[in-house]
Amino acid sequence: MLEKIKETAAYIQSRISDMPKTAIILGTGLGELVNHIENQTVISYEEIPNFPVSTVEGHSGKLIFGQLGNKRIMAMQGRFHFYEGYCMQQVTFPVRVMKALGISTLFVSNAAGGMNPNFRIGDIMIITDHINLFPEHPLRGKNYKELGDRFPEMSEAYSHRLINDALKVAEEHNIRVMQGVYVGTQGPTFETPAEYKYFHIIGGDAVGMSTVPEVIVARHGGMEVFGVSVITDLGVEGVVEKVSHEEVQQAAALAQPNMTLIMKELINKFEE
């Protein structure tokens, strides 16, 4: 794995002269942010050695380097999911490459179903913590000291500093934001009413099929992480409705302007 990481990082470095320290995984709800990146250099996943290729509708497959306000950033447009058939090493491989490239701060977004009765469809939830219910752990197997400690500490998986900065941005712009715990599951089925109830009982506020593996690997590598979910459907007891991938995308599209504003200002606000 180390050789593959080095090979991929070397290829990207050969294409990008000014490497940023900040990266964003543009999950559902943040696609619009691409339009705010200036002086773009785009590398298709197909061109990158050892990179998987996303198979999910709504997920492009590009690395984008450029300027977002006053910051140089790397944006990953299209992520990989465990339910697509990738192993955890493939799902998290781009995060390993980010670390090899010198990325120190990672921003992630996703679509999620809300179990908190105070949530509404279209709400933005700042992730304060997560519960990992994936059947395979991304750090299972041989540990390489070059990548991180065998037993990484996870008491602050999501940066308190960045959460506080994001809350200030939201307050300044009068944007409703919620905070909560994200439950990560393998998918690809949406949850049953009983599963929604269970996830809420064990401490979850929202549930989705991504993010947790990437965050674990980012923290393993010593990165600071900020995560945000857009609530695209509700699994509150008595309010569970049928949901489709198309409806999730539509709900996420409505939240995009506020998600984009918060993320853009937050990235320009924090000190690397």
N, C-alpha and C positions, 0 to 999 in steps of 0.2 A: 504493500500500500504506500509506503514512504516514497518509493521510486515513482509511482504513478503521480502522487501529489507533486513531487519535484518537477516531473516532466510537464505536467499541466501548467504549473506556476511559471516555469521557464518560457513556455509558449506564450502565455498571456503577457509576461514581461517583455517579450520580444516585440509585442504589438503596442504596448502602452509605455510611454517614456516617463510620465508623471503619475506614479501610483498613489491613489488616495489611501486614507486610513479609515474611512467610513464606508460601510456597505449597507445596502437595503435589499431585502428579499421582497419583491413587489407581489405580494399575494393578492387575493381578492379584495377590492376596495381601494387599491393604490395604483392601478394601472395608469391613471391620469397623470400621476407624478412624472412619468416619462416626458410629457410635453413641457415640463418646466426645466428639464436638464438641457443646458446649453453646451455648445462645442462637443457634440457627441462623437464618440468612437464606438461603433457597434461590432460585436463579435458574435456570430451565430454559434449556438451550442454544437452544431454539426461540425464546425471547424476546429473545435477544441479537443485535443487528445484526451481520451479517457472520460469525457463528459457524457452522462446519460442524456436522453432527449425526452422532454415532457410530452405526454400523450393526452393531456386533459384539455377539453375545450375551454377557452378563456385564458389559457396559460401559454404565452409565447415562449420562445426559446432563445433568449439573447442576453448577453452581458453588455451593459451599457456603461461607458465611462464618460464623465463630463463634469460640468459645473452646475451645482444647485445653489443658487445664491452665492454666498462667499465660500462654499466648501466644494472641494473636489470629492466626487463620490463614485462608487461602483454600485450599479443597480443590477440585480438579477431578475430579469423579466421572465417568470415561469420557474416554478419549483418542481421537485420530484416527490411523489407520495408513495408510501409503503403499499397502499392498495393497488398501485399500478403494477406491482410485481417486483419492484426493486427491493434489494436487501437494504438494511439500514446503512451499510457502508456506502452504497450508491446514493441513497437519499441525502446523506450528510456530506458527501464528497466535496461539493462546492464550498461548504463552510471550512473544510480542511484546507482547501486551496486558498480561500480568503486569508486564513491565518498565515499560510506560507508567503502570501503576498504582502503581509504587514498590516492587514486590517485589524484595528483594535476595538472598533465599535460596530455592532450589528443591530439594524432595525428590521423588524419583521411584522408582517400583517397577514390577516386571514379572515375568512368568513366563518361564523360560528352560530350555532343554535343557542338561544338564551333560555336558561332555566330559572333565573332570578325573576320573581314576580314583579319587580320594579322596572324591568327592561321592556323596551318597545322595539319593534322592528325598525331598523335603520339607526339604532343607537350605536355609538362608538364606545367600546369597552377597553380601557387601558388594562393590560394584563399585569397583575401584581404577583401572581404565582401560578404554578401549574400542577396538575396531577397526571402522572404518566401511566396510561393504561394500554400502551402499545404492547403487543405480545413479544416483541424482541427489543432489547436495549441497544442503543447505538454504540455503547462502549463495551459491549460483550466481546470477548476474545482477547487476543494479545494486546497489551498496552505498550505503546511506544513513548518513552520518556520525552522524546522530542515534541510530542503532541500534547502532553499534559500528564497530570498525576493519575495513578491507578484508581484512587478514590477521590474524585473531585468534590469539593465542598459546594453545596447548592442552597445555602441559607438565603442568598440574595441572587436568585437566578435572573431576576429582572431588576435593573438598576433603580434604586430609590431616588438617586439624583435626577435621572432622566424622567422618571415618573413625575416628580415634583415640578420639573421644568415644563412638562407637557400639560399638567394641570393649570399652570400659570398661563400658558399660551391659550388654552381653551377658555379660561376665565376672561382674558383680555378681549377675546373675540365673541364672547357670549355663546359659546358652543356647548351644548349638553354632552357631557362625557360621564360614563360610568366607570367603576373600577371593579375588578373581580378576578376569580381564579378560573383558568382555562383547563378543561379536561381534554387530553389528547387520546383519541381512539384510532384504530386502524382503518375503519370504513370498509367498503364504500357505501354501505347502507346508512340512510339517515336513521335516527334513533326511534325506538318504540316508546310509547308513553311511560312504560315501566322503567326503561333505561334512563329517560330524562329524569324521572323521579329519583332513581338511584343515584345518578350523578350529582343531583342537587343535595341529596341527603349526605353524601360523603364530602361535601364542601365545594362543589363546582358551581360556577355562575354561568358558564358557557362551555359548549363542547364543539370540537372540530377534529379534522383528520390530518393535521399538519403541525408545524411549528415546534412542538416539544422536542423531537429528535434534533432539529437544527439548533435549538437553544442549548440543549445539553452539550452538544459538541462544541458550540461556541464558548460556553463557560469552561468546558474541559481545556480549551485552548487559551483561556484567560481573557476572552473578549468581554466587554461591557455590552449588555443587551437591553433593548427596549422593544416591547411587543404590544400590538393593538389588534383588536377584533372588531369587525362590523357585525352586528347582530342581524342576521338575515332571515331568521325564523324563530318561532317561540315554542318551547317545550314545557311551558308552565302547566301544572296540573289543572285540567279543565279547559285549557286553551291550546292543546296540541292539535295542529292542523296538518293536512297533507302538504308536502313541500317537494319541489323539483329543483334540479340544478339550474334551470332557466330562471325560476323565481328567486333563487339565491343570488344569481348574477344581477337581476333587476334591482333587488333590494340593496345590493352592494353599490350599484351605480348611483343610486340616490344619495348614498353616504359619501361618495368619492370626493366632492368638493371640500367638505369639512375635514375628512381624513387627510387629504393632500395638504390643506392649509396647516393643520397641526404638525404633520410630519416635516414639511418644508421649514416652518419656523423653528421647530425644535432642533432640527439638524444644524440650522444656522446659529442657534443660540448657544449650544453646549460647547464646552472647551474640550478639545481632543487630548 
